[in-house]
Amino acid sequence: MNYLAYIGMACALCLSAIGSGFGAGIASQAAVGAWKKCYSQGKQGPFIMVAFAGAPLTQTIYGFLLMNFIRNAIAGGTDPVLCFFVGLLGGTSMGLSAYFQGKVAACSADSLGETGKGTANYFIVIGIVETVALFTLVFSLLAL
């Protein structure tokens, strides 16, 4: 039965990383498109869009942290089924947060590239989506 806990560890990391990959890919494509639009209009492309592209990557770090907390919970004798579900559901939640953060970052890159305005507002909204992953990490730790 202990193998379930280890699968939970893998889920925490892998599902969050899959979401980060998709989110960063979506945001990066939008950043490149926005730069192309800027350059074709003779405008300087804002370098800050690199931060939009990389924003979804932090969820992989949260998944890694959750994986390590699950490992410690296993060593402490926590129920393997609980460890499995915390990893599965926590990793899924973080992955979805990263995916949607990438979509928000993509819209932000497009808007910034077109108007050159609103950078702080875009980062605030990107941070709101990030908060879902942070809450998931904290509440998962409490569950363990």
Salt bridges, closest charged atoms under 4 A:
ASP110 OD1 - LYS37 NZ 2.93
GLU114 OE1 - LYS37 NZ 3.70
